[in-house]
């Protein structure tokens, strides 16, 4: 089999040097979470190789391929983009047996005219599927039909779907979430399963459906994969939780600082809504700018006001020029602290968090809001006691 191919003037490795079953993941939200979920769930079934962190671009994907041992059983590749024609050359190297498109949302909207253009760019992942390959699409997303038509036009052998829709192949029957985890009831292969999940969030459960579908299609141990979901933990910058000591009590930090777009912002706000808060504690949303929104930036930032109000979030601490739009859109009953810079908000946060609070930090990575997370972790030690005591 061909070991090497020519791409952009460089010699890069191909996945077909290995007999591994390959799963490729893209989408506007949830790529890395789904990739890490697959890594965790497939480990009981064999040798797993997956991209490190978010190695999902024209450097990261070839590097991940070059590092994949020939005796790998399952290869998992995250493939990202912020312009059209970026996924196409990468997926033709990866040659997946299963491709997952988690969802289509307003990410990198400044580089596209509309969601239809984003969907077309994400659909490029289907061009690299092996001849008898599967694509797994989000049946609940408004771009499902467009993606399904693209799959048919490309001659994709198998089109599968996940979601709450009664037509989904991997269907969410019900989900109940708490502050530390949840329970997913999923229907597939003619039966309904009750699945405990170690990481909270309905969006995590939705991506678990896609992951379970892929695991079944590559012939891995489904029982072991289901058991692994109970020990799944959120990743750094993508929902990781820290209980930190302050005074004689503690507060909870939810780290969502890796990246942000309108859809992932709303998912993070839902996580904060579901967090358990004791009497006297506050749910605090620390939000930084969403980047690459282009001409839509003002509207999408202001549009976060409704999800915050609907979630009952009464404290919003905001940083960055674009977050001024959200500041101006929030009603008077929301206590707003706005700073022009992340570092100014960091100093305010360090002196204003109290025992019993639950603090969620969300922004695009390029804003530097991760510095607020680092400062809190450096200032306040991990708490070994009850989560909320005073």
KAKAMO-V150752 format. One record per residue. N is the residue number from 1. RES is the residue in one letter. SS is DSSP state (A for helix, B for strand, O for the rest). PSI is psi in whole degrees, -180 to 180 (* if undefined). OMEGA is omega in whole degrees, 0 to 359 (* if undefined). Layout:
BEGIN
n = (N;N)
res = (RES;RES)
ss = (SS;SS)
psi = (PSI;PSI)
omega = (OMEGA;OMEGA)
END
This chain:
BEGIN
n = (1;2;3;4;5;6;7;8;9;10;11;12;13;14;15;16;17;18;19;20;21;22;23;24;25;26;27;28;29;30;31;32;33;34;35;36;37;38;39;40;41;42;43;44;45;46;47;48;49;50;51;52;53;54;55;56;57;58;59;60;61;62;63;64;65;66;67;68;69;70;71;72;73;74;75;76;77;78;79;80;81;82;83;84;85;86;87;88;89;90;91;92;93;94;95;96;97;98;99;100;101;102;103;104;105;106;107;108;109;110;111;112;113;114;115;116;117;118;119;120;121;122;123;124;125;126;127;128;129;130;131;132;133;134;135;136;137;138;139;140;141;142;143;144;145;146;147;148;149;150;151;152;153;154;155;156;157;158;159;160;161;162;163;164;165;166;167;168;169;170;171;172;173;174;175;176;177;178;179;180;181;182;183;184;185;186;187;188;189;190;191;192;193;194;195;196;197;198;199;200;201;202;203;204;205;206;207;208;209;210;211;212;213;214;215;216;217;218;219;220;221;222;223;224;225;226;227;228;229;230;231;232;233;234;235;236;237;238;239;240;241;242;243;244;245;246;247;248;249;250;251;252;253;254;255;256;257;258;259;260;261;262;263;264;265;266;267;268;269;270;271;272;273;274;275;276;277;278;279;280;281;282;283;284;285;286;287;288;289;290;291;292;293;294;295;296;297;298;299;300;301;302;303;304;305;306;307;308;309;310;311;312;313;314;315;316;317;318;319;320;321;322;323;324;325;326;327;328;329;330;331;332;333;334;335;336;337;338;339;340;341;342;343;344;345;346;347;348;349;350;351;352;353;354;355;356;357;358;359;360;361;362;363;364;365;366;367;368;369;370;371;372;373;374;375;376;377;378;379;380;381;382;383;384;385;386;387;388;389;390)
res = (X;X;X;X;X;X;X;X;X;X;X;X;X;X;X;X;X;X;X;X;X;X;X;X;X;X;X;X;X;X;X;X;X;X;X;X;X;X;X;X;X;X;X;X;X;X;X;X;X;X;X;X;X;X;X;X;X;X;X;X;X;X;X;X;X;X;X;X;X;X;X;X;X;X;X;X;X;X;X;X;X;X;X;X;X;X;X;X;X;X;X;X;X;X;X;X;X;X;X;X;X;X;X;X;X;X;X;X;X;X;X;X;X;X;X;X;X;X;X;X;X;X;X;X;X;X;X;X;X;X;X;X;X;X;X;X;X;X;X;X;X;X;X;X;X;X;X;X;X;X;X;X;X;X;X;X;X;X;X;X;X;X;X;X;X;X;X;X;X;X;X;X;X;X;X;X;X;X;X;X;X;X;X;X;X;X;X;X;X;X;X;X;X;X;X;X;X;X;X;X;X;X;X;X;X;X;X;X;X;X;X;X;X;X;X;X;X;X;X;X;X;X;X;X;X;X;X;X;X;X;X;X;X;X;X;X;X;X;X;X;X;X;X;X;X;X;X;X;X;X;X;X;X;X;X;X;X;X;X;X;X;X;X;X;X;X;X;X;X;X;X;X;X;X;X;X;X;X;X;X;X;X;X;X;X;X;X;X;X;X;X;X;X;X;X;X;X;X;X;X;X;X;X;X;X;X;X;X;X;X;X;X;X;X;X;X;X;X;X;X;X;X;X;X;X;X;X;X;X;X;X;X;X;X;X;X;X;X;X;X;X;X;X;X;X;X;X;X;X;X;X;X;X;X;X;X;X;X;X;X;X;X;X;X;X;X;X;X;X;X;X;X;X;X;X;X;X;X;X;X;X;X;X;X;X;X;X;X;X;X)
ss = (O;O;O;B;B;B;B;O;O;B;B;B;B;O;A;A;A;O;O;O;B;B;B;B;B;B;O;O;O;O;A;A;A;A;A;A;A;A;A;A;A;A;A;A;A;O;O;B;B;B;O;O;O;O;O;O;O;O;O;A;A;A;A;A;A;A;A;O;O;O;O;O;O;B;B;B;B;B;O;O;O;O;O;O;O;O;A;A;A;A;A;A;A;A;O;O;O;B;B;B;B;O;O;O;O;O;O;O;A;A;A;O;O;O;A;A;A;A;A;A;A;A;A;A;A;A;A;A;O;O;O;O;O;B;B;B;B;B;O;O;O;O;O;A;A;A;A;A;A;A;A;A;A;A;O;O;O;B;B;B;B;B;B;O;O;O;O;O;O;B;B;B;B;B;B;B;B;O;O;O;O;B;B;B;B;B;B;B;O;O;B;B;B;B;B;B;B;O;O;O;O;A;A;A;A;A;A;A;A;A;A;A;A;A;A;A;A;O;O;O;O;A;A;A;A;A;A;A;A;O;O;O;O;O;B;O;O;B;B;B;B;B;B;B;B;B;O;O;B;B;B;B;B;B;B;B;O;O;O;O;O;A;A;A;A;A;A;A;A;A;A;A;A;A;O;O;O;O;O;O;O;O;B;B;B;B;B;B;O;O;O;O;O;A;A;A;A;A;A;A;A;A;O;A;A;A;A;A;A;A;O;O;O;O;B;B;B;B;B;O;O;O;A;A;A;A;A;A;A;O;O;O;O;O;B;B;B;B;B;O;O;A;A;A;A;A;A;A;A;A;A;A;O;O;O;O;O;B;B;B;B;B;O;O;A;A;A;O;O;A;A;A;A;A;A;A;A;A;A;O;O;B;O;O;O;O;O;O;O;O)
psi = (155;127;-34;153;159;131;123;34;2;155;122;155;158;153;-20;6;-11;154;10;147;129;131;128;140;130;-180;161;-27;142;9;-55;-40;-44;-40;-46;-34;-45;-42;-49;-42;-25;-16;-37;-13;-11;-166;120;135;126;155;146;138;-127;53;78;13;-163;-13;-45;-40;-50;-37;-42;-40;-44;-26;-8;119;149;-27;18;138;-39;123;132;123;127;131;118;176;156;7;162;157;16;-38;-37;-55;-28;-44;-25;-20;-42;-39;65;151;-31;131;135;131;106;-48;166;123;180;62;143;32;-24;-17;1;158;-37;-178;-30;-39;-38;-44;-42;-39;-41;-32;-16;-24;-24;-18;-19;1;145;166;-37;30;169;142;139;119;153;107;-21;-13;143;-15;9;-49;-39;-42;-38;-43;-39;-40;-43;-44;-33;-8;28;131;-39;125;114;164;160;161;-169;-13;142;-19;-5;140;-36;100;135;114;-43;154;133;129;154;-166;-23;-7;-160;180;128;129;117;140;123;158;35;11;158;130;142;119;109;141;133;-23;136;161;128;-36;-32;-42;-39;-44;-29;-35;-46;-42;-43;-40;-46;-40;-40;-39;-27;5;25;174;105;-40;-42;-38;-41;-42;-34;-27;-27;-23;9;136;145;148;160;130;-6;45;2;139;141;131;117;139;138;122;-130;7;-149;163;165;132;124;113;102;31;-1;-47;168;142;175;-39;-45;-29;-46;-37;-41;-38;-38;-38;-44;-41;-41;-9;138;129;129;170;132;-15;164;147;114;123;115;112;134;173;146;121;167;34;-11;-137;-14;-2;-48;-44;-42;-31;-46;-31;-11;-12;-46;-48;-38;-46;-44;-32;-5;24;115;-7;116;119;118;147;141;154;-36;-29;-11;-30;-40;-43;-46;-21;-16;143;168;-24;-4;126;110;132;118;134;146;-30;155;-42;-34;-40;-34;-47;-40;-46;-42;-30;2;-14;143;166;139;-14;152;121;123;128;123;134;171;147;-39;-11;-21;13;-16;-23;-29;-42;-50;-43;-41;-42;-33;-30;-38;126;159;138;133;-4;-166;148;-39;98;157;*)
omega = (181;181;187;173;180;181;178;178;181;173;184;182;175;182;186;171;182;176;182;168;187;175;178;185;169;181;181;181;170;181;185;178;180;178;180;175;178;178;183;185;182;184;177;187;181;181;185;173;182;180;179;177;178;177;190;184;186;171;187;182;176;179;178;177;183;181;185;178;182;183;178;176;183;176;183;185;172;181;183;178;165;173;173;175;176;182;189;182;181;182;177;170;188;178;183;169;179;174;179;168;189;179;174;181;187;172;181;187;178;181;182;180;184;181;179;178;177;179;180;179;178;181;178;182;181;183;181;181;172;188;182;188;180;166;179;186;179;185;181;184;183;178;183;184;178;179;178;177;178;179;179;180;180;181;178;188;186;178;181;183;176;179;180;181;178;180;183;177;178;197;172;177;180;173;173;184;174;182;185;182;180;176;179;169;186;179;172;183;174;179;178;184;172;190;174;181;182;180;183;173;178;180;175;179;178;179;176;177;179;180;178;177;180;181;176;183;178;173;179;182;185;181;179;179;178;178;181;180;180;181;179;177;178;184;174;179;183;176;179;183;179;172;188;181;175;185;178;181;182;171;182;177;174;186;177;194;188;182;184;166;185;181;181;173;181;177;179;176;177;176;179;178;184;182;177;181;180;176;179;178;181;167;186;175;174;189;174;186;167;184;177;177;176;183;181;191;182;183;184;176;176;181;177;181;183;177;178;180;180;180;180;179;186;181;179;179;193;178;174;183;182;179;173;177;177;177;184;183;184;180;186;182;172;179;186;168;182;173;182;184;177;183;176;178;178;181;177;183;182;181;189;178;182;177;181;181;167;187;177;182;183;178;167;185;185;179;182;180;173;178;176;176;182;181;179;179;179;185;185;182;176;179;178;183;178;187;182;175;181;*)
END
